[in-house]
Amino acid sequence: MKIAICGTGGFSREVAPLAWETARAAGARSPDAVCFVPKDGEAYEPTVNGHPVIPLADLLEDFGIVVAIAEAAIRRRVDAEMRALGRPLVSLIAPTALRRGPCDVGEGAILCDHTTLTADVRIGRQFHANIYSYVAHDCVIGDFVTLAPRVCINGNTVIEDDVYVGTGAILRQGTPDKPLRIGKGAVIGMGAVVTKDVAPGETVVGNPARPLDRR
């Protein structure tokens, strides 16, 4: 198995050891089995942290693609490009990631170390969960959603597409008849405690979380 990581930024470099571990478990012996793919027009070094950097035009077809880019809009664009080219999109699941109950996760997910999904969770495509984040029971999460480290998503929560949840944020538990809902493209600030629904495109911060005043 060979894995190409789209992006050379911080998150890409963080998940490279997981990609290498995954490739080795599938029989790879050379660090060249994992590479980075730079953005178009981006200046790059020939290697990053021991793995080669290969432009997409030069990438062999036997590499599976991981889109390790935090920004949902960029991730969505790169995902669409890879699908149009017929490139296989793969997921990275850390050995320490836990799934405690039936759950459904779409393609292209990255579940970093010590992340947890519990019972009856449904998650869309290109989901990122950074270290120590969890998604509890009866949650529904859309496509291109990003959880920074130590995010707590409690039960009966609906998170729509392209949402970013900052480090240490806590989302209170909803109820079966009235789940907590985070609208498409919303941003939950670092350390925010979300007790009410968040409108699409809104940024909320603080405890309890309130819309960010941009004045």
C-alpha positions, 0 to 999 in steps of 0.5 A: 500500500502506498499513501500520498498526503495532499498538503505539506502543512502542519496537519499533513506532517502530523498524520504522516507517521500514521500513514507510514504505520498504515503502509507498513502494516500493509507490507510497505518497507520503504519510507517512499511508500508515503509521500506528500503532494504540494499545492499547485505552484507551491515551493517545496523541498524534495523531502519532508520528514523523511518522505518524498514530495511529489507533484500530482502530475508525477504521482504514480497511480498506485498511491491512495490519496489522503487529503490532510488539509484542515480548511473545508473549502480547500479540502472539498476542492482537492477531493473533487479534483482527486475524484475527477481524476479517478484517484482512490481516496483512503482513510487513516484510522489510528490504532488507538482510535476507538469505535464503541458501538455501531457507526458509519464513517464516509471515505477519506476520514482521518481519525487521529490517536485517542479519538472515540466514536460511540454508538449509532454515529453517522459521519459523512465524507472527509471527516477529520478528528484530531487527537483526543476528540470524541463523538458520542451517541446518536450524532449525525455529522456531514461532509468535510467537518473538522474537529481540532484536538480535545473536542467533545461532541455529546449525544444527539447533535447534528453538525452540517457540512464544512463545520470547524470545531476549535480545540477544547470546544464542548457541545452539550447533549441534545435530545432525540426530539430536539438535537443540538444543531450546528449549521453549515460552515459554522465555526466553533471557537477554541474552548467554546461551550455550545449550549444552543443551536448555531446558525449556518456560517456563524462563528461562536466563542466563549462560555456559553458560546455567543456569536462573535462580534466582528466590529 
